[in-house]
Amino acid sequence: MEAIKAQVRERESGNYVRELRRKGWVPAVVYGTNVSNLAIQIEGRALDAALRTQATNKPFRLVVDGQEHDVMVYELQRDPLAGNILHADFKAINMNEKIHTTVPVLMTGDPELGVATLVRHSVEISCLPGNIPESFTVNVDGLNIGDVVLVQDLQIPAGVDVGLDSMEVLISILPVKAASEESLEAEQEAAETAEAAGSTEESKKV
């Protein structure tokens, strides 16, 4: 489990937070099991390095002034232009209790004919935090137009429960033209969803 060092944040004022960011710190909050809205600060480079090493859907160990917390990344707020992390929310968890989270679906290889299209980009699961897989990777080599990959085709580790019907379609092999049209629709839907989510998150931050 990746460990991240942090410090208790002294103040919440806007000027203080801006000064922290200018010095390379990321303001953050920890809440959840046995923790109540603990304001902290983390070195931005250390947080970036940890997130490059380990997927955000897996647990981290947060060490705040010597006290350890097992946490999951709940939300990361990034600068839309520079991409650097502006704020982080961590949820404290119990490593011995099951949690619900999502795991991305990834593809490798190339179909024999057609284009492989992700119907679902992630899968909802329930398991102990230490058993969370980073991703479900599907090899589409040799598949043809009309073939599909279902939930039941995934290699699901022991102790992981998937919250979808076993016959749910994850990947579909489509003709090139149909795949392009479906991808465009998916991009438009994703953009609308992201815009709505952005508005919601902005209202939460106020």
N, C-alpha and C positions, 0 to 999 in steps of 0.2 A: 504493500500500500504506500502510495506517495505521501511524503510528509511536507507540510508547508508551515514555515514559522511566521508568526504574526505578533502584533503588540496591541494592547488595549488602546483605543483611540480616546484622546483626552477630551475633545470638544466636538460638537456637531455643527457649529456655525458654518455658513457658506464660505466665508473667507478662509477659515481654517482648513476646510476640505479642499478648496482650490490650491492653497499653499502646499498641502500634502501631495496633490497630484503633480504640482510643479517640481517637487523634489523627488518624484519617481515612485511615490507610494500610491496604493489603491485603497480607498476607503471601503469597508465591508461590514456586514452584519452577520452574526451567528444566532440562530434561534432553533428551538426544537426540544429534543429530549434533554431534560435537566439544564437547559440554557434559555434565558429569556432576553432576547434582543441585546446581545453583547456587541457593542460597537468596537471594531478593530481596524487595524491598518496593516497592509501587506506590501512588501517590496514588489513593484510591478514586474521586474525582471524575473524574480523567483517564481511568481505566480504564472507568468507566461511559460517559463521552463517546465513547471510541473504539468501544465495543461498540454504541452507538447509531448510529454512523456506518457501521459495516461488520459484516457477518454473521460469526458466530463460526466458520463453516466455511471462511473464507478466511484466507490468511496475514497476519500482522502483522509489523512490524519492531519488535523490542524493543531499546531502547538502554540498556544497563546500565553506568552510570558511564563513558559514552563508547564502550563496545564494542557493536557491532551484532550482533544475532542475528535470523535469519528464523525465525519460530515459528508454530505453530498452537495455538489454545486447545484443550487436551485435556480439562480439567475445570474447572468453576466450582462452588464450594460457596457457596450463598446462605443467608441467614437465612430460615427458613420463614415468619416473620411480617413482618419489615421489608423483606425482599427484597434487602437490600444484600449485596454480595459479601464473604464471609468468607475465602475462600482461592481461589487460582487455580493451575492446573498448565499450563505451556506446554511443548510439545514442539518442540525445535529441528529444523529441516528443511533440506534442500538444495533450493534452488529449481530445480535442473537435474535432479532425480530425481522420477519419478512417485510419487504417494502415493495411498492409498485413503482415501476419506472418504464422507460422505453429504450429499445435497442435498435440502432439503425440497420437497415437491410442494404448490403453491398453486393455488387455484381463483379465477376471476373470472367474473362474469356469472351468469345464471340459466337453467335449462333451460326449454324450452317447456312440458313437463309433467314432474311428478315432482320428486324431490329428488336433488341431486348428493351422493354420498357418497364420501369418500376411502377407498379400500381399502388403499392404502399411503400413509403420510404422508411417506415419504422414499425416495430411490433411491440405491443404492450406486454409486459411480463410481471411476474411476482416471484420473489425468491429472497433468500438471505443476501445482504449487501455484498458479502465476499464471493457470491456465486454469479454475480452479474456479468454476462459476456459483453465484450466491447462492441461486437457486431455479429450479425448473421450473414455470412458470406456465401453467395450462391454462384457456382460455376455454370455458365450458360453455353459452354462449348457443345457444338453438335445439335443444339435444339433447332427446330424449324418453325416456320410460320404456323400459328395456331396452337403451338405448345404453350403450356403455362406451368409456373412453379407455385405450389400451394404451401400453406403453413405446414402441412404434414410432411413436406419434403425437406424441411429444415433439420439441421443437426442440432437438436436441443439438448444442452447439458443436463445431467441428472440434477434434480432439485430445483429446476426452473419450470414454472408454470406459465404457459402462454395464454393471454386473455383474448384469443381470437378463435373462431371456428376453424377446425383442421382443414376445411375445404376452401378457406378464404384464399383468393388469388393474390399473390405478391408480385409476380413478374409475368408479363405476357409477351410473346414473340409476335410482332405485327409486321405487315408489309411496310416498306419504307414510307410511303405517302401517309398511311394511316397513323404510323408512329409519329410523324412530324406534326400532324393535326392534333393528336392526343397530347403531345408534349407541349404544344402551344397553349392548349386549354389548361393543362396542368400548371404551366407557368403563370397564366393569367389568374387562375384560382389561388395559387400560392401568393402572388403579389397582393391580391385583395385581402387574403387572410392575414398577411404580414402587416398590411396597412391598418387593418382593424385591430390587430394585436398591439401594434405600436401606439395607437391612440389610447388603448386600454391601459398599457403600461405607463404612458405619460401621465394619465389621470391618477394612477396609483402613486407616482412619485411626488405629486403636488402635496 
